[in-house]
Amino acid sequence: MPGSRQARVPDNGLRAVVLDIEGTTGSLGHVRDVLFPYARERFAPWLAAHRGTAPWRQILDAVTAHTGTAHDEASALALLEQWADADVKAAPLKTLQGLIWADGYAAGELCGHVYPDVPPALRHWKSRGTGRFVYSSGSVAAQRDWFGHTAHGDLRPLLDGYFDLTTTGPKADPDSYRAIAADLGHAPADLLFVSDVGAELDAAAAAGWRTAAVRRPGDERAAVTGHEAVASLTPLVSRPGPGGPAAPVDTHTQEHPNDE
Ligand SMILES: [Mg+2]
Protein backbone atom coordinates (compact mmCIF):
# COMPACT_ATOMS: atom_id res chain seq x y z
CA MET A 1 0.00 0.00 0.00
CA PRO A 2 1.37 3.45 -0.85
CA GLY A 3 2.81 5.25 2.13
CA SER A 4 2.60 2.22 4.34
CA ARG A 5 5.47 1.55 6.64
CA GLN A 6 3.95 -1.79 7.38
CA ALA A 7 4.28 -4.46 4.77
CA ARG A 8 2.18 -7.05 6.49
CA VAL A 9 -1.58 -7.01 6.25
CA PRO A 10 -3.21 -6.04 9.56
CA ASP A 11 -4.61 -8.97 11.50
CA ASN A 12 -8.17 -8.47 10.42
CA GLY A 13 -7.22 -7.84 6.80
CA LEU A 14 -8.52 -4.27 6.76
CA ARG A 15 -6.77 -2.43 3.92
CA ALA A 16 -8.54 0.92 3.92
CA VAL A 17 -11.28 2.89 5.62
CA VAL A 18 -13.58 5.21 3.68
CA LEU A 19 -15.36 7.81 5.79
CA ASP A 20 -18.44 9.92 5.24
CA ILE A 21 -18.31 13.48 6.57
CA GLU A 22 -21.71 14.88 7.56
CA GLY A 23 -23.12 13.05 10.58
CA THR A 24 -20.11 10.71 10.68
CA THR A 25 -16.78 12.52 11.09
CA GLY A 26 -18.36 15.97 11.38
CA SER A 27 -21.51 17.49 12.74
CA LEU A 28 -24.60 17.42 10.56
CA GLY A 29 -25.66 20.63 12.22
CA HIS A 30 -22.46 22.40 11.17
CA VAL A 31 -23.23 21.77 7.52
CA ARG A 32 -26.91 22.62 7.84
CA ASP A 33 -26.59 25.60 10.17
CA VAL A 34 -23.25 27.12 9.17
CA LEU A 35 -21.94 26.01 5.78
CA PHE A 36 -25.14 25.79 3.74
CA PRO A 37 -26.46 29.24 4.79
CA TYR A 38 -22.99 30.77 4.34
CA ALA A 39 -22.93 29.60 0.72
CA ARG A 40 -26.65 30.15 0.00
CA GLU A 41 -26.54 33.87 0.73
CA ARG A 42 -23.46 34.26 -1.47
CA PHE A 43 -24.68 32.57 -4.69
CA ALA A 44 -25.87 35.80 -6.33
CA PRO A 45 -22.96 38.01 -5.26
CA TRP A 46 -20.45 35.28 -6.15
CA LEU A 47 -21.86 34.87 -9.68
CA ALA A 48 -21.97 38.65 -10.14
CA ALA A 49 -18.41 39.10 -8.88
CA HIS A 50 -17.05 36.33 -11.12
CA ARG A 51 -19.14 37.09 -14.22
CA GLY A 52 -17.28 36.12 -17.40
CA THR A 53 -14.44 34.30 -15.58
CA ALA A 54 -13.52 30.63 -15.98
CA PRO A 55 -15.08 29.53 -12.65
CA TRP A 56 -18.31 31.39 -13.54
CA ARG A 57 -18.39 29.66 -16.93
CA GLN A 58 -17.68 26.33 -15.23
CA ILE A 59 -20.75 26.73 -13.01
CA LEU A 60 -23.06 27.76 -15.88
CA ASP A 61 -21.78 24.91 -18.06
CA ALA A 62 -22.27 22.46 -15.19
CA VAL A 63 -25.87 23.58 -14.69
CA THR A 64 -26.47 23.25 -18.43
CA ALA A 65 -24.92 19.78 -18.48
CA HIS A 66 -26.86 18.70 -15.40
CA THR A 67 -30.24 19.81 -16.77
CA GLY A 68 -29.69 19.27 -20.47
CA THR A 69 -30.94 22.83 -21.10
CA ALA A 70 -28.96 26.01 -21.77
CA HIS A 71 -28.93 28.47 -18.87
CA ASP A 72 -27.90 32.10 -18.44
CA GLU A 73 -26.73 33.44 -15.10
CA ALA A 74 -30.21 34.37 -13.88
CA SER A 75 -31.81 31.02 -14.66
CA ALA A 76 -28.78 29.11 -13.35
CA LEU A 77 -28.94 31.13 -10.13
CA ALA A 78 -32.64 30.36 -9.73
CA LEU A 79 -31.97 26.64 -10.14
CA LEU A 80 -28.99 26.63 -7.81
CA GLU A 81 -31.05 28.37 -5.13
CA GLN A 82 -33.90 25.93 -5.67
CA TRP A 83 -31.52 22.96 -5.33
CA ALA A 84 -29.97 24.46 -2.21
CA ASP A 85 -33.37 25.05 -0.59
CA ALA A 86 -34.40 21.45 -1.31
CA ASP A 87 -30.94 20.05 -0.39
CA VAL A 88 -30.65 18.41 -3.80
CA LYS A 89 -27.22 16.81 -4.13
CA ALA A 90 -26.55 18.22 -7.59
CA ALA A 91 -22.91 18.39 -8.64
CA PRO A 92 -23.07 22.03 -9.92
CA LEU A 93 -24.48 23.11 -6.56
CA LYS A 94 -21.74 21.23 -4.70
CA THR A 95 -19.10 22.83 -6.90
CA LEU A 96 -20.39 26.36 -6.30
CA GLN A 97 -20.71 25.76 -2.56
CA GLY A 98 -17.13 24.49 -2.51
CA LEU A 99 -15.84 27.58 -4.29
CA ILE A 100 -17.67 29.89 -1.89
CA TRP A 101 -16.54 27.93 1.18
CA ALA A 102 -12.92 28.02 -0.04
CA ASP A 103 -13.08 31.81 0.13
CA GLY A 104 -14.59 31.53 3.62
CA TYR A 105 -11.86 29.19 4.88
CA ALA A 106 -9.18 31.42 3.36
CA ALA A 107 -10.73 34.44 5.05
CA GLY A 108 -10.81 32.61 8.39
CA GLU A 109 -14.60 32.88 8.47
CA LEU A 110 -15.19 29.11 8.29
CA CYS A 111 -13.83 26.04 10.03
CA GLY A 112 -14.51 22.36 9.25
CA HIS A 113 -16.12 20.51 12.14
CA VAL A 114 -14.43 17.24 13.09
CA TYR A 115 -15.35 15.19 16.16
CA PRO A 116 -12.47 14.71 18.64
CA ASP A 117 -12.30 10.93 18.15
CA VAL A 118 -11.54 11.33 14.45
CA PRO A 119 -7.88 12.49 14.51
CA PRO A 120 -6.74 9.66 16.85
CA ALA A 121 -8.62 7.08 14.76
CA LEU A 122 -6.94 8.38 11.60
CA ARG A 123 -3.55 8.28 13.32
CA HIS A 124 -4.20 4.73 14.47
CA TRP A 125 -5.12 3.48 11.02
CA LYS A 126 -2.16 5.34 9.55
CA SER A 127 0.19 3.68 12.04
CA ARG A 128 -1.11 0.28 10.95
CA GLY A 129 -0.74 1.01 7.27
CA THR A 130 -4.51 1.11 6.75
CA GLY A 131 -5.54 3.58 4.05
CA ARG A 132 -7.72 6.52 5.03
CA PHE A 133 -10.13 8.07 2.52
CA VAL A 134 -13.17 10.34 2.47
CA TYR A 135 -16.31 9.88 0.36
CA SER A 136 -18.79 12.74 0.58
CA SER A 137 -21.39 14.46 -1.56
CA GLY A 138 -19.45 17.67 -0.98
CA SER A 139 -16.88 18.31 -3.71
CA VAL A 140 -13.33 17.01 -3.29
CA ALA A 141 -12.18 20.63 -3.05
CA ALA A 142 -14.67 21.26 -0.24
CA GLN A 143 -13.59 18.06 1.53
CA ARG A 144 -9.94 19.14 1.43
CA ASP A 145 -10.84 22.56 2.78
CA TRP A 146 -12.96 21.01 5.54
CA PHE A 147 -10.18 18.74 6.80
CA GLY A 148 -7.55 21.37 6.21
CA HIS A 149 -9.20 23.87 8.56
CA THR A 150 -10.36 22.20 11.77
CA ALA A 151 -10.14 22.89 15.50
CA HIS A 152 -7.63 19.99 15.53
CA GLY A 153 -5.45 21.62 12.90
CA ASP A 154 -4.79 20.55 9.33
CA LEU A 155 -5.80 16.88 9.13
CA ARG A 156 -5.01 16.44 5.44
CA PRO A 157 -1.67 14.70 6.16
CA LEU A 158 -3.71 11.92 7.81
CA LEU A 159 -5.80 11.32 4.69
CA ASP A 160 -4.79 9.48 1.51
CA GLY A 161 -7.53 10.64 -0.84
CA TYR A 162 -11.04 11.88 -1.47
CA PHE A 163 -14.07 10.75 -3.52
CA ASP A 164 -17.16 12.76 -4.47
CA LEU A 165 -20.21 12.64 -6.75
CA THR A 166 -18.23 13.65 -9.83
CA THR A 167 -15.24 11.35 -9.28
CA THR A 168 -17.26 8.37 -8.18
CA GLY A 169 -21.06 8.69 -8.43
CA PRO A 170 -24.03 8.67 -6.05
CA LYS A 171 -23.43 7.42 -2.52
CA ALA A 172 -26.45 5.11 -2.52
CA ASP A 173 -25.30 3.25 -5.65
CA PRO A 174 -23.35 -0.01 -5.13
CA ASP A 175 -21.43 0.74 -8.34
CA SER A 176 -19.82 3.71 -6.61
CA TYR A 177 -18.30 1.40 -4.01
CA ARG A 178 -17.19 -1.04 -6.70
CA ALA A 179 -15.47 1.90 -8.43
CA ILE A 180 -13.69 2.96 -5.23
CA ALA A 181 -12.54 -0.61 -4.53
CA ALA A 182 -11.19 -0.87 -8.09
CA ASP A 183 -9.46 2.49 -7.73
CA LEU A 184 -7.85 1.49 -4.44
CA GLY A 185 -6.92 -1.92 -5.80
CA HIS A 186 -8.32 -3.84 -2.83
CA ALA A 187 -10.98 -6.50 -2.44
CA PRO A 188 -14.28 -5.01 -1.19
CA ALA A 189 -14.20 -7.37 1.78
CA ASP A 190 -10.99 -5.66 2.93
CA LEU A 191 -12.57 -2.21 2.87
CA LEU A 192 -14.68 -0.51 5.53
CA PHE A 193 -17.24 2.23 4.81
CA VAL A 194 -18.43 4.34 7.72
CA SER A 195 -21.53 6.52 7.37
CA ASP A 196 -24.66 7.77 9.13
CA VAL A 197 -27.00 6.97 6.21
CA GLY A 198 -28.57 3.54 5.83
CA ALA A 199 -28.98 3.71 2.05
CA GLU A 200 -25.26 4.46 1.64
CA LEU A 201 -24.26 1.62 3.95
CA ASP A 202 -26.64 -0.75 2.19
CA ALA A 203 -25.02 0.17 -1.14
CA ALA A 204 -21.54 -0.44 0.21
CA ALA A 205 -22.61 -3.77 1.73
CA ALA A 206 -24.21 -4.76 -1.58
CA ALA A 207 -20.81 -4.17 -3.18
CA GLY A 208 -19.24 -6.52 -0.64
CA TRP A 209 -17.77 -3.95 1.75
CA ARG A 210 -17.60 -4.05 5.53
CA THR A 211 -19.79 -1.33 7.04
CA ALA A 212 -20.32 0.58 10.26
CA ALA A 213 -23.24 2.90 11.01
CA VAL A 214 -22.49 6.00 13.06
CA ARG A 215 -25.17 7.70 15.10
CA ARG A 216 -23.60 10.55 17.05
CA PRO A 217 -24.94 11.50 20.49
CA GLY A 218 -27.53 14.24 20.04
CA ASP A 219 -28.42 13.11 16.53
CA GLU A 220 -32.14 12.47 16.94
CA ARG A 221 -32.68 10.47 13.76
CA ALA A 222 -33.73 6.85 14.00
CA ALA A 223 -30.92 4.33 14.29
CA VAL A 224 -29.66 2.71 11.10
CA THR A 225 -30.36 -1.02 11.13
CA GLY A 226 -28.56 -3.88 9.44
CA HIS A 227 -25.03 -2.62 10.12
CA GLU A 228 -22.76 -2.51 13.14
CA ALA A 229 -23.79 0.59 15.09
CA VAL A 230 -21.25 2.89 16.75
CA ALA A 231 -21.47 6.33 18.38
CA SER A 232 -17.97 7.40 17.30
CA LEU A 233 -14.96 6.02 15.45
CA THR A 234 -13.33 4.90 18.69
CA PRO A 235 -14.98 1.43 18.84
CA LEU A 236 -13.70 0.78 15.33
CA VAL A 237 -10.11 1.11 16.45
CA SER A 238 -10.31 -0.11 20.04
CA ARG A 239 -11.97 -3.48 19.82
CA PRO A 240 -12.46 -6.27 17.31
CA GLY A 241 -15.00 -5.34 14.67
CA PRO A 242 -15.26 -4.35 11.03
CA GLY A 243 -12.56 -1.70 11.34
CA GLY A 244 -10.59 -2.65 14.37
CA PRO A 245 -7.61 -4.62 15.50
CA ALA A 246 -7.58 -7.18 18.26
CA ALA A 247 -5.30 -4.99 20.33
CA PRO A 248 -6.26 -1.77 22.13
CA VAL A 249 -5.25 1.58 20.80
CA ASP A 250 -3.74 4.77 21.97
CA THR A 251 -6.73 6.96 22.45
CA HIS A 252 -4.88 9.60 24.27
CA THR A 253 -6.77 12.20 22.64
CA GLN A 254 -9.85 13.56 23.90
CA GLU A 255 -8.05 16.84 23.51
CA HIS A 256 -11.23 18.79 22.95
CA PRO A 257 -13.73 16.96 25.15
CA ASN A 258 -16.29 19.73 24.89
CA ASP A 259 -16.05 20.05 21.17
CA GLU A 260 -19.23 18.60 19.79
MG1 LIG B 1 -23.49 11.59 6.19
Residues whose N, C-alpha, C, O or C-beta is under 5 A from the ligand:
A	BS01	MG	D20 I21 E22 G23 T24 D196
